[in-house]
Amino acid sequence: MLIFTVRRLLGMIPTLLLISVVCFVVIKLQPGSYTDQFLEDPRFTKETVERLTQQLGLNDPAWMQYAKWLWGVVSRGDFGYSFDENRPVATLILEPLGVTVLISGLSLALSWLIAVPLGIYTAFNRRGIGAQTANFFGYFGLAIPDFLAALFLIALVLRFGGTNVGGLNSPDYIGAPLSWGKILDTLGHLWIPLLALGLEGVASVMRQMRASTLDVLSQDYVRTAKAKGLAPRVVVWRHAVRNAINPLISLAGLSLPALISGTIIVSVVLNLPTIGPILYESLINKDQYVALTMLMLSATLLLIGNLLADIALALTDPRVRYS
């Protein structure tokens, strides 16, 4: 297992290098550049825009811009500067990273804690009223986009006289030191993004767990366990659920990039201080080093998630072995 892990970690290096090249090429294929927006501003002359372009290094060939960025990352851990904010990209990203991981991580954990038991229940009681109701809400969750669910929740809160909508804190607590009042105020704002983001996750994971469990229930070893007279609890948890959970381990590894990209639209709608709006603005304004760094962060999380899923699968399934 150790050799497999080291080999996979080393294999990530050329993969990430190739991904960075592809991402940079796609970013540069957008028409225009960052400084083109100033050409329409009467306060900027053409000479000023040209001088700004030279200062930012945007008049260099694309391959040279990429080479400078890559050398800065490898040699100094420098991911470049944000053109909009005029400060290091690493500093710009680290500030909202904690809030992003908190919101995305809680929504993922909440959706899995709800979806897995529901998937098992609907598989074993697929003709019951409860299972039919859960399946209906599963289809409903898949059909409703997360930003539309967020808008519906905002309208619902406002309709009943609530005010805890938008952002993570009320105006009185923005910038205030940590206190019990601020924590309670944050929790009062936090449930809307968690519910909006977790709704689709609950629906998709529940359907995946249900399908996997139904597939396992048709296997010979489950019928043999029932024929031997084993207790239903043993058949369900030791034979059916234990094997049905394996496909979800791989799905969990693919969910890690959602920590970065899963909150973009909801964060814009709810005005949340996460990484999502920063990525959105960087793509709109062609702030290339911010966009490239965040895309690389998402790709890194995907590779790490796949590695962790493979390791977890080998630990939970004795049939899986890596040489």
Disulfide bonds with the S-S distance in Angstrom:
none
